[in-house]
């Protein structure tokens, strides 16, 4: 596993970090992250998206996780755990589709964010443009399919989702839950969010 500790990454034409779903780097900054990471094409941890086929834990390493190019699909019998403080930013039309388990349990002091890649008010300028603000419909949905089990969204902030572009802007549910209701055995949908 690569370690990237207290490295100054700035003024680059590409993204500061670009990882695939099998990568789990150790990224940390001992001071203010924005002093180390700025003026790149992308300042977050850009994630390739696609199918997650093995359990994964996304830790709060400082930079946000940015789903830019593809949806993230959590496979059946696979768990994606987001640690408290993790920020996930999504680009236009992007979804997180859960066929397995999404465990996103923040704390009152360290909430988990799902927000727009343009939302510079949350931690950092992700996409490397000048200061931008998120807006309604910037990304699409968190989709929990009928095969998802034991999902938890606790102390999460979910904003600027609910839309996609297809020959014009369309409205979509921000949290889309299908078939997650009793009496299915071993199923729990636990949702406590800050809006």
Backbone torsions as a table, in degrees:
resi	resn	phi	psi	omega
1	UNK	NA	124.5	178.6
2	UNK	-69.1	143.7	173.3
3	UNK	-108.4	132.6	173.9
4	UNK	-128.4	101.1	-172.5
5	UNK	-124.5	124.9	176.9
6	UNK	51.8	40.1	175.5
7	UNK	-95.0	137.5	175.3
8	UNK	-86.4	117.4	-178.2
9	UNK	-124.1	104.7	-176.4
10	UNK	-154.5	159.0	175.8
11	UNK	58.0	43.8	178.4
12	UNK	-111.6	150.0	-179.4
13	UNK	-76.2	-18.3	180.0
14	UNK	-107.3	-173.4	178.2
15	UNK	-74.4	147.4	178.6
16	UNK	-62.8	-43.9	179.0
17	UNK	-136.7	140.1	175.3
18	UNK	-140.1	114.6	-176.0
19	UNK	-125.4	153.1	172.3
20	UNK	-94.1	176.3	-174.0
21	UNK	-72.7	-9.5	178.4
22	UNK	-96.4	-1.8	-175.1
23	UNK	-96.7	138.3	178.4
24	UNK	-135.4	71.5	-178.5
25	UNK	-70.6	164.6	174.4
26	UNK	-108.8	103.8	-177.6
27	UNK	-115.3	128.7	178.0
28	UNK	-153.3	153.3	179.1
29	UNK	-133.1	131.5	-177.3
30	UNK	-83.9	-16.3	178.4
31	UNK	-118.1	-161.0	178.9
32	UNK	-63.7	121.2	-175.0
33	UNK	-56.7	-38.0	-178.4
34	UNK	-66.9	-13.0	173.9
35	UNK	-80.2	-20.9	-178.5
36	UNK	-99.8	-29.9	-166.4
37	UNK	-129.5	104.7	-177.8
38	UNK	-163.3	161.5	173.6
39	UNK	56.0	35.5	172.8
40	UNK	-102.7	168.2	174.5
41	UNK	-57.4	-39.9	173.6
42	UNK	-139.8	134.3	-174.9
43	UNK	-105.7	2.2	178.3
44	UNK	-100.4	-167.3	173.2
45	UNK	-97.1	97.5	-177.9
46	UNK	-75.3	124.1	-177.0
47	UNK	-105.5	134.6	-174.8
48	UNK	-63.4	-27.0	-175.6
49	UNK	80.4	-167.8	-176.7
50	UNK	99.3	-154.6	-175.9
51	UNK	-93.6	125.5	174.0
52	UNK	-91.4	113.4	-173.5
53	UNK	-112.1	6.8	176.2
54	UNK	-141.4	151.4	179.8
55	UNK	-55.8	142.4	-179.1
56	UNK	-144.1	149.8	173.9
57	UNK	-122.7	122.0	173.6
58	UNK	-97.1	114.9	-179.5
59	UNK	-89.2	158.4	173.9
60	UNK	-81.3	97.5	-177.2
61	UNK	-100.4	3.5	-177.1
62	UNK	115.7	-78.1	179.2
63	UNK	-65.6	152.7	176.9
64	UNK	-77.8	161.9	172.5
65	UNK	-89.3	134.3	-174.9
66	UNK	-124.4	112.6	174.4
67	UNK	-90.9	102.3	-172.1
68	UNK	-106.2	-45.5	-166.3
69	UNK	-99.0	-32.4	-176.5
70	UNK	-139.1	157.7	170.2
71	UNK	-64.5	157.6	171.5
72	UNK	-105.0	122.7	178.7
73	UNK	-115.4	115.7	177.2
74	UNK	-83.7	117.4	-174.8
75	UNK	-68.7	162.9	175.6
76	UNK	-58.9	142.7	-179.8
77	UNK	62.4	23.0	178.9
78	UNK	-122.6	141.0	177.9
79	UNK	-117.3	129.0	169.2
80	UNK	-105.5	118.2	178.6
81	UNK	-106.5	128.1	174.3
82	UNK	-106.6	120.1	178.8
83	UNK	-69.7	157.1	175.3
84	UNK	-53.1	139.2	178.2
85	UNK	90.8	-9.2	179.7
86	UNK	-67.2	141.1	175.8
87	UNK	-120.3	124.1	176.4
88	UNK	-113.1	120.4	177.1
89	UNK	-110.0	138.7	-176.0
90	UNK	-121.8	141.4	176.9
91	UNK	-86.1	176.9	-178.6
92	UNK	-51.0	136.9	175.9
93	UNK	67.4	3.3	-176.3
94	UNK	-80.7	147.3	179.0
95	UNK	-131.2	156.6	161.3
96	UNK	-111.9	116.7	-176.7
97	UNK	-108.0	121.8	-174.3
98	UNK	-110.3	108.7	172.5
99	UNK	-98.6	-16.8	178.7
100	UNK	-109.1	-110.4	-177.1
101	UNK	-136.6	132.4	169.5
102	UNK	-111.5	119.3	-179.6
103	UNK	-114.6	96.4	-179.0
104	UNK	-120.0	89.8	-176.1
105	UNK	-117.4	103.0	175.8
106	UNK	-89.7	-174.2	174.8
107	UNK	-122.9	170.6	179.6
108	UNK	-63.9	-26.6	179.3
109	UNK	-94.0	-13.7	-174.8
110	UNK	-144.6	76.6	-176.6
111	UNK	-75.4	162.6	175.3
112	UNK	-103.9	134.0	-179.8
113	UNK	-109.0	139.4	163.2
114	UNK	-120.7	113.7	-173.3
115	UNK	-150.3	-177.7	-178.3
116	UNK	-76.4	146.7	173.9
117	UNK	-63.9	-16.5	178.3
118	UNK	-90.8	-1.7	-175.9
119	UNK	-81.8	84.5	-179.4
120	UNK	-75.7	-6.7	178.2
121	UNK	-74.7	-18.0	179.7
122	UNK	-104.1	102.4	173.4
123	UNK	69.4	-52.4	-170.6
124	UNK	-163.6	165.7	171.3
125	UNK	-77.3	101.2	-171.0
126	UNK	-75.8	-48.6	-171.4
127	UNK	-87.7	0.9	172.4
128	UNK	80.8	5.9	176.5
129	UNK	-84.9	-179.2	174.3
130	UNK	-65.5	175.7	-175.0
131	UNK	-52.9	127.1	-179.9
132	UNK	-130.5	160.5	176.8
133	UNK	-122.0	143.9	174.8
134	UNK	-69.6	163.2	178.6
135	UNK	-146.4	158.3	176.9
136	UNK	-53.3	137.5	177.1
137	UNK	78.8	14.2	179.7
138	UNK	-66.5	-28.9	176.0
139	UNK	-138.5	174.8	-170.7
140	UNK	-95.7	-84.5	-166.3
141	UNK	-149.2	157.9	159.1
142	UNK	-96.9	114.6	-174.9
143	UNK	-111.6	119.4	177.2
144	UNK	-105.9	111.0	-176.7
145	UNK	-82.3	172.9	-178.7
146	UNK	-62.8	-21.5	179.8
147	UNK	-88.9	-4.4	-179.8
148	UNK	-75.5	145.0	-177.9
149	UNK	-138.5	148.8	173.1
150	UNK	56.1	37.4	178.9
151	UNK	-76.8	144.3	177.6
152	UNK	-139.8	126.7	168.5
153	UNK	-122.5	105.6	-176.4
154	UNK	-130.5	132.3	-177.0
155	UNK	52.3	54.7	177.7
156	UNK	-115.4	149.2	171.1
157	UNK	-113.9	122.5	-177.0
158	UNK	-123.8	115.1	-176.3
159	UNK	-146.6	157.9	176.6
160	UNK	68.6	19.3	175.9
161	UNK	-96.3	-165.0	172.1
162	UNK	90.6	24.2	178.4
163	UNK	-157.8	161.8	176.0
164	UNK	-151.6	163.6	-178.4
165	UNK	-111.1	122.9	174.6
166	UNK	-152.2	94.6	-174.0
167	UNK	55.1	41.3	-177.5
168	UNK	121.8	161.3	-177.6
169	UNK	-73.9	137.9	179.1
170	UNK	-125.2	150.6	178.5
171	UNK	-89.9	139.8	177.1
172	UNK	-136.6	155.3	175.6
173	UNK	-67.6	139.3	177.9
174	UNK	-71.6	-42.1	172.6
175	UNK	-117.4	115.5	-175.0
176	UNK	-112.9	110.0	-176.0
177	UNK	-113.9	123.2	-179.8
178	UNK	-122.3	120.4	172.2
179	UNK	72.1	20.8	-179.5
180	UNK	-103.7	74.0	179.4
181	UNK	-145.0	151.3	177.4
182	UNK	-58.2	155.3	13.4
183	UNK	-103.1	28.2	-178.6
184	UNK	-59.4	129.7	-177.9
185	UNK	-65.8	146.5	175.3
186	UNK	60.5	31.7	-178.9
187	UNK	-119.5	133.6	176.5
188	UNK	-144.4	128.2	172.0
189	UNK	-115.9	108.9	-176.9
190	UNK	-116.3	115.1	-175.6
191	UNK	-131.2	117.7	173.8
192	UNK	-137.4	111.6	-172.0
193	UNK	-128.7	159.7	170.1
194	UNK	-103.6	127.1	179.9
195	UNK	-110.9	NA	NA
